Amino acid sequence: LVFMVDPSSSVGSTNLAHAMAFISSVVAFFTISPNATRVGLIPFSTTAQVAISLDDHSDQLSLRRALKEVRYTGGYTYTAGALYLARLMLDPSNGYGARPLSRGIPRVAVLVTDGRSNVVPVAPDARALQGAGVQ
């Protein structure tokens, strides 16, 4: 399960705090462990970066603490970069902790943003993510 969250200027720090509380509340419904649900996080504004890899946290407490560390950055809304990184994270061959496709584990990405990307078009990366079997 990979969350992509937008801390760009149009979101603002208050709305980012709401977004992170939402993500934390969603995560609370899952058992977080190497053999259950794994969670990753990609904040994106002018750039996108992996803040939490899928194998970084093996329990609820450490994951939810890490989610609290995400900070408002401002900047543009580079959604395409987040979609690209999500596809990389969910590919087991890239070292971000995704399990082998043969295990049949659903690959899910959740995008949390306030609207349109203002850097590059998102359609090619969205199609590539979907084509990789990510829901």
N, C-alpha and C positions, 0 to 999 in steps of 0.2 A: 504494500500500500504506500504510494508516494503522494505526498501533498506538495503542491506548488503554490506558494503564497506570495502575494504582491505587496511589498513595502514601499511602493513608489510614491512620489510626491502627491499624486491625485488621491491616494488612499488616506494618508495622514497617520499620525501615530495613534490616535484614539481608535480609528477603525482597524488598524493593524492589531491592536490589543484585542479587539472583538474577534477578529479572524483567528488569532492564535488561541483564544479561549474556545472558539468553536472547534478548532482542530483538536485541542486537548480533550474536549468533551466527547468527540467522536472516537478518539483513541481509547478512551475509558471503557468503551463497549467491547474491546478486544483483549484477548490474552496475548501479551507481548512476550515472546520468547523465540529462541532459535528454531524451535520445532512448531511454533504456532504462527501468529501474525508478526511480520516484520514491517517496520515503518521507516520511511525516508522523508526528508524535507528539503525542498529547493526554494529558497527565497529568490525572487527576481525583481529587479528594477532596471537600471541601466545595463547591468549584467545579471547573469544567472549563475548560481553556484550551489553545490551540494553542501548543505549545512549538517545534515544527518544522513549517513549511509544506512542501508537496510540492515546491516549487521552491527551497527554502533551500540545499540541498546537491547538488552535481553530481558528487561522488566519494565513495568508501568512507571515505577517511581523515577528511574533514571531517564526514561524517555520524556516524561512530563517535565522534569527539571530542565532538560535540554531544550524543550519547546519554549520555555520561559526566557531563554537566552537570546531569542531572535529579536533583533533591534530594527527600528525604523531607519531606513537609509535615504529615502527620497529618491529622486531621479526619474528616469523614463520608465515605460512599461514594456519590457522585453519578454513578452509571453513566448515567442518562438524559441528563445534560448531555454526557457524552462521546459517546454515540451520536448526539445531535443535532449536535454539532460535526463528527463524522466525516462525516455526511451533507452538511453544508455544505462541508467540505473537498473532498469528492469530486465536487462539482458545479462544472463548469468556469466557470460564470458568477459564482462568488463570490470569485475572485482568490486562491485558495490554491495555485495551480499545477497543478490537475487538467487533463488534456488533454481535448479535445472528445470527446463521446460517439461521434461519427461515426468516430473512429479505431478503435473496437472494442477498446480496451484494457480488460482486466478491472479492476474496482474491487473491492478487497479491504480489509476491516477486520478487525483482530485485537484482541480484548478480553483483557487480562491483569489478572485480579483474584482476590481470595480468596473471593469469594462474593456474597452478596446486597447489593443497593443498599439504603441505609437513609435515602434522602432522598425520592424520588418513584418511582412505578412506572416500570419500564423498557419494558414491552410496547409502548406507543404509539410510542416512538422507535425501538425495534428493528424494528417493522413498517414504519415510514417509511423506515428505512435499507434494509431488504430491498426495499421497493417501489421504491426509487430504483435498483435493479439492483446493489446492493452485495452482494458475497458474504461 
